[in-house]
């Protein structure tokens, strides 16, 4: 079984990578989870997972060489983690189309694939994770601009046949209720969790450990566990999912 989720936002700063890692750790209690840094231009996953010193990353897999994705896959915190590099040269040399084959290969060994997606929809490499995924988890901040950008992600995903798994409202404060109530009218899927603003998130990143490892009893960690518990993972056929990735046509950005 395998299901691929894109974790997307439509804008930067929403806590998308934090959400990807936290969901991955929580889901790893029940499933074999692989998380992939598909944000090939602004990679952050390696810092969250304490992998900033690794030599082989997804950039190497996506260049013209013959590096298998297994060489860029690392066991961390109960998950398989595929980080992307941070160099401009690596990004420029990476071929977005090679992401299809890399994720197809990963589908054979996972129950859940989480694709940490780029913040905007401005390039083919940015829209590809959303198009490839079975469902999209939209990460929002409780602000009108963030919700507006999230709706663009939803519109694009639905137009290409990717469903919406739900939304996560991240970095919320006491005044979030009115925004989240309005957003529920427009987004497909449930609100998976409302995650409070937390100093523990930044402390975890500075420590190079995920939030659920650094501060497992924090309110933010508990909220991400609730979000993971609200996700039901479809029993997709690994070969069918892999074939869909390999043959996917990369669309133009909106």
CORRAMO-V17651 format. One line per field, one symbol per residue. psi: psi as a letter, one per 30 degrees, with the letter a starting at -180 (. if undefined). A space follows every 10 residues. Layout:
# CORRAMO-V17651
psi: ???
This chain:
# CORRAMO-V17651
psi: kkkkkkjlef llgfheeeee eeeeeeffff ljkkkkigif fikfeeefgh gfglekafee egafahjlfe fgkkjkhglk kjlllfkeee eefkjeffee eeeeefffgl ekkjjjllfl hglefefeee eflelkjkkl lhleeeeeee eeeeeeeefg gkljfaljjl hlafgfeeee eeefffklll jeljklkkff eeeeeefgkl efeeifglee eeeeeeeeff kkkkilkeee eeeeeegkkj lkl.
